[in-house]
Amino acid sequence: MDSIHFRDIPETGIDRALSLAYLAFHENPEEEKRKHHHDLLRGCSRIGAYEGDELVGFLAAFPFTVSVPGGELPCPCVTFVSVAPTHRRRGVLSGMIAELFARAAADGAPIASLWASEDAIYGRFGFGSATFGHTVEIDSRRPLALRITPDDRPLRLVDPADAPALLAAYYDATRTERAGRIDRTEAWWREEWLVEKDEDDDELSPPRVVVIGEPRGPVAGYAIYRTKTRDDDPGLVRLDELEADTPAAAAALWRYLASIDLTGQIRAWGRPVDDPLLLFAADRDQVRVTGEFPALWVRLVDVRAALESRSWAAPVDVVLDVRDDRVPANAGRHRLTASPDGCTYAATEDPADLTVDVRDLAACYLGGTRTAALVGAGLATEHTPGTVTALDAALRTPRLPHTVDAF
Ligand SMILES: CC(=O)SCCNC(=O)CCNC(=O)[C@H](O)C(C)(C)COP(=O)(O)OP(=O)(O)OC[C@H]1O[C@@H](n2cnc3c(N)ncnc32)[C@H](O)[C@@H]1OP(=O)(O)O
């Protein structure tokens, strides 16, 4: 490892970094895709691991903000992590992550995040699964049975070229209602959400966008979906995103999707775990959760700043003994005093009420995992009875965190 040095990859080095990424991910994309990746990387910070002049590892981070309970935080969103097959398991990734943490601290970003290619990689670096997604399938060969009356405001299809402005207005106004969501630029809307050809399935139609709301009034909800039909199968509606301001508006959008002629199935990926659909669907044989997966992994790079930056639902006053072998400044006993009025987190000599690993604290940070569940799983130790009950009441958020932008 002494022969490896870490430094920024200049813009002129992006093509080389991409070649390394394509090698590591076993990809050989077409020119258009390469150009898209190149453009994305120009907007990222880029850490390279070099042996002499040879690039042997690479990590990029989007400079997104991510919503947290009560607000949002700057957050390097890590992507394209690649190590040359000749240099794997020699600590290259570990070195790049250490660089990432040092830069995040210098830039005043209390948290970092990523989507993991493999579940086993990132826990050791203190990342915890902070949001989860559901895959939901709906049998739409019959009308969607609902327990509530759908909103009767009009639905209209929107040209995808006009959609970013319309949808962004709604998304930006509502995205902090759930923790775990990123800010989206116009380019992100166009190139990640509304791109003409689906990158995984070329049988799918271009994106279709349906919105609900009074004509010329503000958008009250929307769905982005693609379709495909096959002779031997009921046609498919592949839902990419559905957002609505009320359950009735969501019900209207779901019912619309379930009623599209020549289709008989909806497959929705990345739905919130507490999607209201799962409660207002009248027939859960018709609406089934077919998968659950970890979505956003979060790292509390600066535990104090991260905890003091989120809102707290109830008063709590406890001493946490945090284990963190990658960022020693986070480790040790700290008194967390929080309430809806604010939070302080300071080193203390007082005995611990709860011992917890930083990765598990990160899993609870956005409100998606309960500390009681950590104790129940043997991952944290409650020294003072009542600690996790109080902590969970304080960490609680009205809605579960949710991340659907896989970067
Ligand atoms: C956010 C994203 O971009 S996710 C994409 C991740 N990239 C990929 O999957 C592409 C293909 N894989 C790779 O490029 C590399 O194998 C990487 C990036 C996953 C790992 O890089 P390496 O330099 O080999 O990791 P490094 O040597 O620092 O390993 C650190 C530790 O993680 C462990 N580890 C590394 N990769 C894996 C893995 N895939 N599964 C389980 N453990 C792993 C190592 O065994 C090591 O454990 P130790 O500390 O107990 O010895």
The ligand as a MOL file (V3000), in Angstrom:
LIG
                    3D

  0  0  0     0  0            999 V3000
M  V30 BEGIN CTAB
M  V30 COUNTS 51 53 0 0 0
M  V30 BEGIN ATOM
M  V30 1 C -20.8790 3.0730 -4.3550 0
M  V30 2 C -20.3970 2.1560 -5.4450 0
M  V30 3 O -19.9000 2.6120 -6.4180 0
M  V30 4 S -20.5330 0.4830 -5.2220 0
M  V30 5 C -19.4730 -0.2420 -6.4470 0
M  V30 6 C -18.3210 -1.0120 -5.8780 0
M  V30 7 N -17.4900 -1.4670 -6.9800 0
M  V30 8 C -17.6060 -2.6870 -7.5490 0
M  V30 9 O -18.3950 -3.5260 -7.1570 0
M  V30 10 C -16.7050 -2.9410 -8.7640 0
M  V30 11 C -15.8900 -4.2150 -8.6400 0
M  V30 12 N -15.1340 -4.2910 -7.3820 0
M  V30 13 C -14.0930 -3.4630 -7.0960 0
M  V30 14 O -13.7160 -2.5670 -7.8450 0
M  V30 15 C -13.3550 -3.7180 -5.7850 0
M  V30 16 O -13.3010 -5.0970 -5.5570 0
M  V30 17 C -13.9880 -3.0330 -4.5600 0
M  V30 18 C -14.0820 -1.5300 -4.8200 0
M  V30 19 C -15.3960 -3.5600 -4.2530 0
M  V30 20 C -13.1260 -3.2990 -3.3180 0
M  V30 21 O -11.8720 -2.6700 -3.4860 0
M  V30 22 P -10.5520 -3.2100 -2.7250 0
M  V30 23 O -9.4830 -2.2110 -2.9660 0
M  V30 24 O -10.3190 -4.6020 -3.1010 0
M  V30 25 O -11.0200 -3.1260 -1.2070 0
M  V30 26 P -10.0330 -3.1190 0.0540 0
M  V30 27 O -8.8020 -3.8980 -0.2640 0
M  V30 28 O -9.8300 -1.7310 0.5360 0
M  V30 29 O -10.9290 -3.9290 1.0710 0
M  V30 30 C -11.2390 -3.4800 2.3550 0
M  V30 31 C -11.9930 -4.5680 3.0520 0
M  V30 32 O -13.2460 -4.7740 2.4060 0
M  V30 33 C -13.3780 -6.1480 2.0470 0
M  V30 34 N -14.0580 -6.2180 0.7540 0
M  V30 35 C -13.7200 -5.5560 -0.3550 0
M  V30 36 N -14.5670 -5.8550 -1.3370 0
M  V30 37 C -15.4640 -6.7190 -0.8320 0
M  V30 38 C -16.5930 -7.3770 -1.3700 0
M  V30 39 N -16.9620 -7.2250 -2.6450 0
M  V30 40 N -17.3090 -8.1980 -0.5540 0
M  V30 41 C -16.9390 -8.3780 0.7350 0
M  V30 42 N -15.8630 -7.7570 1.2940 0
M  V30 43 C -15.1450 -6.9340 0.5190 0
M  V30 44 C -11.9510 -6.6510 1.9560 0
M  V30 45 O -11.9080 -8.0480 2.1260 0
M  V30 46 C -11.2890 -5.9110 3.0680 0
M  V30 47 O -11.5920 -6.5620 4.3080 0
M  V30 48 P -10.5950 -6.4850 5.5660 0
M  V30 49 O -10.5030 -5.0210 5.9380 0
M  V30 50 O -11.2940 -7.3130 6.5980 0
M  V30 51 O -9.3170 -7.0380 5.0670 0
M  V30 END ATOM
M  V30 BEGIN BOND
M  V30 1 1 1 2
M  V30 2 2 2 3
M  V30 3 1 2 4
M  V30 4 1 4 5
M  V30 5 1 5 6
M  V30 6 1 6 7
M  V30 7 1 7 8
M  V30 8 2 8 9
M  V30 9 1 8 10
M  V30 10 1 10 11
M  V30 11 1 11 12
M  V30 12 1 12 13
M  V30 13 2 13 14
M  V30 14 1 13 15
M  V30 15 1 15 16
M  V30 16 1 15 17
M  V30 17 1 17 18
M  V30 18 1 17 19
M  V30 19 1 17 20
M  V30 20 1 20 21
M  V30 21 1 21 22
M  V30 22 2 22 23
M  V30 23 1 22 24
M  V30 24 1 22 25
M  V30 25 1 25 26
M  V30 26 2 26 27
M  V30 27 1 26 28
M  V30 28 1 26 29
M  V30 29 1 29 30
M  V30 30 1 30 31
M  V30 31 1 31 32
M  V30 32 1 31 46
M  V30 33 1 32 33
M  V30 34 1 33 34
M  V30 35 1 33 44
M  V30 36 1 34 35
M  V30 37 1 34 43
M  V30 38 2 35 36
M  V30 39 1 36 37
M  V30 40 1 37 38
M  V30 41 2 37 43
M  V30 42 1 38 39
M  V30 43 2 38 40
M  V30 44 1 40 41
M  V30 45 2 41 42
M  V30 46 1 42 43
M  V30 47 1 44 45
M  V30 48 1 44 46
M  V30 49 1 46 47
M  V30 50 1 47 48
M  V30 51 2 48 49
M  V30 52 1 48 50
M  V30 53 1 48 51
M  V30 END BOND
M  V30 END CTAB
M  END
